[in-house]
Amino acid sequence: MLARFAALLFALAFFCAPAHAQEQSFAAFQAELWPDAQAKGITRANFDLALQGVTPDPRVIAATKRQPEYGKPVGAYVNDIVSQSRITRGLAKAKEWSKTFDAVEKKFGVERWVLLALWGMETDYGVAKDKWDVFRSLATLGYVKYRHPYFRNELLVAMRIMQDGRLERAKMVSSWAGAMGQTQFMPSNVVDYAIDFSGDGKSDIWNNVPDVLGSTGNYLKKWKWQHGLPWGFEVSVPNGFDNMKSRAGYPDWVKLGVRRVDGKAFPKTGEGILFFPSGAKGPAFIVTENYPVLIEYNNSDAYAISVGHLADRLQETAPIKAAWPADDRPLSRDARVALQKKLAALGYKVNEFEGHVDFDLRDNIRAEQKKFGMLPDGNPTTVLLETLGVTPSK
């Protein structure tokens, strides 16, 4: 509710500001952007074409305030994504495109189930269509310096995609944040990973399913996806387990009494991380070396767990066994950023200040929880924030 109210205030302030002031400010942004575009080989004609009629879009700013990966309980998010209808449609797609999946697995070593899960997660297997003007979305985010300079740079890459003839201006549509195609590639990912897998002479991640699947397989392979290794698996921990222990080799987890809920064996080699996404009262997972690849695709634990679990369910595995806590109240993005800043002030190394609670940060949280006599499960909570005296910025 507070996030929606903040977004509404922004929109009202934006629309109530004098039109001349708005135009002048955005015009200054464009003027500042042009030399960088020119340095990247973008012509003035294409620069002007990309931004013709473009104005800042307050709906985009509102979208940054209501990202479901932050405000929604992890269990509710996962259950919404991993629905029986999505599983059924995924299995139908697996059958329909079986030969393409065979070819992608052979070339890139990425299992069809994770490809299906990403495809289903992003656009419901191509059914959901992008509707936002990619240039307006990226220009808005660049203009307000959201995650600066990431979106500003993506705007320049999008201009280059159009200039190179990969897609005409009228068809340059995206998500609110500028992600494009059936598996939602940001412009730089289109350039780096989109391929022609169908053999028709062009890469088309918008309409050509073999290109969609091949490009996604190429992406995951480049980020070191390991064939045959699960993303992670649900585990049970023994009574009296020391939750300060978060990282160990797979054979060591077995020695510590940690067991896979599905009864399968741990991988023989490698290291896994113990993860309580909703705290120790909820499901526990050991995540593998493939988990960071999913995080690279979308920097959200709720997202990565959903994709991984959907991939599992497409293989007819059982649902997550442990119940998700009914009182799970994830911190907002602003609260997570405030926590990151507090931990940095306390002397901990913090890898970024964008609100993602990575595993290094969870270890820092464990240390603080132990200091205050809390259960050290690495899960950031409102109680922890209050104990640390953290007040999120408004």
WOKA-V831145 format. One record per residue. N is the residue number from 1. RES is the residue in one small letter. OMEGA is omega in radians with two decimals (999 if undefined). NEAR is the number of other C-alpha atoms within 12 Angstrom. D_CENTER is the distance of its C-alpha to the mean C-alpha in whole Angstrom. Layout:
n: {N/N}
res: {RES/RES}
omega: {OMEGA/OMEGA}
near: {NEAR/NEAR}
d_center: {D_CENTER/D_CENTER}
//
This chain:
n: {1/2/3/4/5/6/7/8/9/10/11/12/13/14/15/16/17/18/19/20/21/22/23/24/25/26/27/28/29/30/31/32/33/34/35/36/37/38/39/40/41/42/43/44/45/46/47/48/49/50/51/52/53/54/55/56/57/58/59/60/61/62/63/64/65/66/67/68/69/70/71/72/73/74/75/76/77/78/79/80/81/82/83/84/85/86/87/88/89/90/91/92/93/94/95/96/97/98/99/100/101/102/103/104/105/106/107/108/109/110/111/112/113/114/115/116/117/118/119/120/121/122/123/124/125/126/127/128/129/130/131/132/133/134/135/136/137/138/139/140/141/142/143/144/145/146/147/148/149/150/151/152/153/154/155/156/157/158/159/160/161/162/163/164/165/166/167/168/169/170/171/172/173/174/175/176/177/178/179/180/181/182/183/184/185/186/187/188/189/190/191/192/193/194/195/196/197/198/199/200/201/202/203/204/205/206/207/208/209/210/211/212/213/214/215/216/217/218/219/220/221/222/223/224/225/226/227/228/229/230/231/232/233/234/235/236/237/238/239/240/241/242/243/244/245/246/247/248/249/250/251/252/253/254/255/256/257/258/259/260/261/262/263/264/265/266/267/268/269/270/271/272/273/274/275/276/277/278/279/280/281/282/283/284/285/286/287/288/289/290/291/292/293/294/295/296/297/298/299/300/301/302/303/304/305/306/307/308/309/310/311/312/313/314/315/316/317/318/319/320/321/322/323/324/325/326/327/328/329/330/331/332/333/334/335/336/337/338/339/340/341/342/343/344/345/346/347/348/349/350/351/352/353/354/355/356/357/358/359/360/361/362/363/364/365/366/367/368/369/370/371/372/373/374/375/376/377/378/379/380/381/382/383/384/385/386/387/388/389/390/391/392/393/394}
res: {m/l/a/r/f/a/a/l/l/f/a/l/a/f/f/c/a/p/a/h/a/q/e/q/s/f/a/a/f/q/a/e/l/w/p/d/a/q/a/k/g/i/t/r/a/n/f/d/l/a/l/q/g/v/t/p/d/p/r/v/i/a/a/t/k/r/q/p/e/y/g/k/p/v/g/a/y/v/n/d/i/v/s/q/s/r/i/t/r/g/l/a/k/a/k/e/w/s/k/t/f/d/a/v/e/k/k/f/g/v/e/r/w/v/l/l/a/l/w/g/m/e/t/d/y/g/v/a/k/d/k/w/d/v/f/r/s/l/a/t/l/g/y/v/k/y/r/h/p/y/f/r/n/e/l/l/v/a/m/r/i/m/q/d/g/r/l/e/r/a/k/m/v/s/s/w/a/g/a/m/g/q/t/q/f/m/p/s/n/v/v/d/y/a/i/d/f/s/g/d/g/k/s/d/i/w/n/n/v/p/d/v/l/g/s/t/g/n/y/l/k/k/w/k/w/q/h/g/l/p/w/g/f/e/v/s/v/p/n/g/f/d/n/m/k/s/r/a/g/y/p/d/w/v/k/l/g/v/r/r/v/d/g/k/a/f/p/k/t/g/e/g/i/l/f/f/p/s/g/a/k/g/p/a/f/i/v/t/e/n/y/p/v/l/i/e/y/n/n/s/d/a/y/a/i/s/v/g/h/l/a/d/r/l/q/e/t/a/p/i/k/a/a/w/p/a/d/d/r/p/l/s/r/d/a/r/v/a/l/q/k/k/l/a/a/l/g/y/k/v/n/e/f/e/g/h/v/d/f/d/l/r/d/n/i/r/a/e/q/k/k/f/g/m/l/p/d/g/n/p/t/t/v/l/l/e/t/l/g/v/t/p/s/k}
omega: {3.13/3.13/3.13/3.13/3.12/3.13/3.13/3.11/3.11/-3.10/3.12/3.13/-3.11/-3.06/-3.12/3.11/3.12/-3.10/-3.12/-3.14/3.11/-3.08/-3.13/-3.14/-3.14/3.07/3.10/3.08/-3.14/-3.14/3.12/-3.11/-3.01/-3.13/3.11/3.09/3.13/3.14/3.11/3.06/3.12/-3.12/3.12/-3.13/-3.14/3.06/-3.13/3.12/-3.13/-3.03/-3.14/3.13/-3.10/3.03/3.10/-3.07/-3.12/3.10/3.12/3.11/3.10/-3.13/3.12/-3.10/-3.06/-3.14/-3.04/-3.14/-3.10/-2.98/-3.04/3.06/-3.06/-3.11/3.13/3.13/-3.13/-3.11/3.10/-3.11/-3.04/-3.13/3.12/3.13/3.11/3.07/-3.13/3.12/3.12/3.12/3.08/3.10/3.10/3.13/-3.10/-3.06/-3.04/-3.12/3.09/3.10/3.07/-3.09/3.14/3.12/-3.12/-3.07/-2.99/3.12/3.11/-3.08/-3.12/-3.05/3.11/3.06/3.09/-3.11/3.11/3.13/3.12/-3.13/-2.97/-3.06/-3.11/3.11/3.05/-3.13/3.14/-3.07/3.05/-3.09/-3.05/3.04/-3.03/-3.11/3.12/-3.14/-3.08/3.10/3.10/-3.12/3.08/-3.12/-3.13/3.09/3.05/-3.07/-3.10/0.07/-2.99/-3.05/3.04/3.12/3.11/3.08/3.12/3.12/3.11/3.08/-3.14/3.10/3.11/-3.11/-3.13/3.06/3.14/3.11/-3.14/-3.03/-3.07/-3.10/3.13/3.13/-2.99/2.92/3.12/-3.08/3.05/3.12/-2.98/3.04/-3.01/3.02/2.92/3.04/2.92/-3.08/-3.14/3.09/3.05/-3.13/-3.02/-2.93/-3.11/-3.08/3.01/-3.13/-3.13/3.12/3.14/3.05/3.10/3.10/-3.09/-3.13/3.13/-2.98/-3.02/-3.04/3.08/3.09/3.10/-3.07/3.12/3.13/3.13/3.04/3.10/3.11/-3.07/3.11/-3.13/3.11/2.95/3.02/-3.13/-3.14/3.10/3.13/3.11/3.06/-3.08/3.14/3.11/-3.12/2.96/3.11/-3.07/3.06/3.13/-3.12/3.11/-3.08/3.01/3.10/-3.07/-3.07/3.12/3.00/-3.08/3.09/3.13/3.09/3.12/3.12/-3.14/3.09/3.10/-3.08/3.03/-3.14/-3.12/3.10/-3.13/3.13/3.01/2.97/-3.07/-3.11/3.12/-3.09/3.10/-3.11/3.09/-2.97/3.05/-3.03/3.09/-3.12/-3.03/3.09/-3.10/-3.14/3.07/3.14/2.82/3.12/-3.03/3.13/3.08/-3.11/3.12/3.09/3.08/3.08/3.09/3.14/3.08/-2.97/-3.12/3.11/3.12/3.11/-3.07/3.11/-3.14/3.11/-3.14/-3.11/3.08/3.08/3.10/-3.08/3.07/3.07/3.06/3.01/-3.09/3.05/3.03/-2.98/-3.09/3.13/3.04/-3.10/3.14/-3.09/-3.14/3.12/-3.10/3.09/3.03/3.10/3.14/3.13/3.12/3.09/3.11/3.10/3.11/-3.13/3.13/-3.14/3.07/3.12/3.10/3.07/3.11/3.04/3.13/-2.99/3.09/-3.12/-3.13/3.01/3.10/-3.13/-3.11/-3.03/3.03/3.14/3.11/3.06/3.07/3.12/3.08/-3.12/3.13/3.11/3.14/-3.14/-3.09/3.08/3.10/3.04/-3.04/-3.12/3.08/-3.08/3.14/-3.11/3.07/3.13/3.10/3.12/-3.13/3.13/3.13/-3.13/-3.11/3.06/3.14/3.08/-3.14/999}
near: {12/15/26/19/15/22/24/22/20/25/22/17/15/25/20/14/15/13/16/13/14/21/21/16/21/27/24/14/25/32/20/16/28/28/17/22/29/21/14/21/20/27/22/24/18/26/35/23/23/39/33/19/17/24/31/34/32/29/28/35/35/29/26/32/29/25/27/26/34/32/29/27/29/36/37/28/31/31/27/24/34/36/26/17/19/31/34/23/25/38/28/17/29/30/18/17/25/22/18/30/33/24/23/36/29/18/22/29/29/39/40/40/40/47/48/49/44/46/40/39/40/34/30/28/36/28/21/21/23/29/22/26/33/47/51/41/43/46/45/39/36/34/37/27/17/24/22/19/18/24/31/36/30/35/43/40/35/47/43/35/35/30/26/18/17/26/27/19/27/16/25/36/33/36/32/33/39/39/37/43/44/41/48/41/38/38/38/26/30/36/26/20/30/38/31/26/29/24/14/12/12/22/31/34/38/36/25/28/36/35/35/42/53/42/44/50/43/33/36/38/28/21/25/21/32/26/22/19/29/36/37/38/41/39/33/30/31/17/11/12/20/21/32/29/26/36/27/23/25/30/20/22/34/24/15/23/18/35/26/28/24/20/14/15/19/31/25/17/16/22/25/36/38/44/41/42/42/36/36/33/22/28/31/37/40/40/41/36/28/35/42/30/35/38/30/23/33/26/23/32/41/37/40/37/50/40/43/44/44/42/40/33/31/35/23/16/21/19/29/30/20/23/21/26/21/16/18/27/24/36/34/35/30/30/34/36/30/33/43/37/30/29/33/19/14/17/13/22/21/29/20/22/24/26/31/34/41/31/32/25/33/39/31/32/41/34/28/31/27/19/16/17/13/23/27/32/38/35/44/48/34/23/22/34/30/17/20/25/16/25/23/22/15/17}
d_center: {23/23/20/21/24/23/21/25/27/25/25/29/30/28/30/33/33/36/35/37/35/31/33/34/31/29/31/31/28/28/32/30/27/30/31/28/27/31/30/28/30/29/32/33/34/30/29/31/30/26/27/30/30/27/27/24/22/22/20/17/18/18/15/13/15/14/10/11/8/11/14/14/16/14/16/17/13/13/17/16/14/16/19/22/22/19/20/24/22/20/24/25/23/24/27/27/26/27/29/26/23/26/26/23/23/26/25/22/22/19/20/20/18/15/15/16/13/11/13/14/11/10/14/16/17/18/20/18/19/17/20/19/21/18/21/21/18/17/21/20/17/19/22/21/19/16/14/17/18/15/15/19/18/16/19/22/20/20/23/24/23/25/28/28/28/25/25/27/27/27/24/22/19/16/13/14/12/13/11/14/15/15/12/11/11/11/15/15/14/16/19/18/17/18/22/25/25/27/30/31/30/27/23/22/19/20/23/23/22/23/21/18/18/20/17/15/17/18/14/14/17/17/14/17/16/19/21/23/20/18/15/17/19/21/24/27/28/32/34/34/31/30/27/27/26/23/23/26/26/26/30/30/28/31/33/32/32/28/28/26/26/27/30/28/29/27/26/29/27/24/23/21/19/20/17/18/15/18/21/23/25/22/21/21/19/19/16/17/17/14/12/11/10/8/6/7/6/2/4/4/8/8/6/7/10/11/10/13/15/15/16/19/20/21/23/25/24/24/22/21/24/24/24/21/23/24/24/20/19/16/17/15/13/17/18/16/17/20/20/19/22/24/23/24/27/28/28/25/22/19/17/15/16/12/12/10/13/13/15/18/18/18/21/22/22/24/27/27/27/30/32/32/33/30/28/26/23/20/19/19/21/23/26/25/24/28/29/28/29/26/26/22/23/24}
//
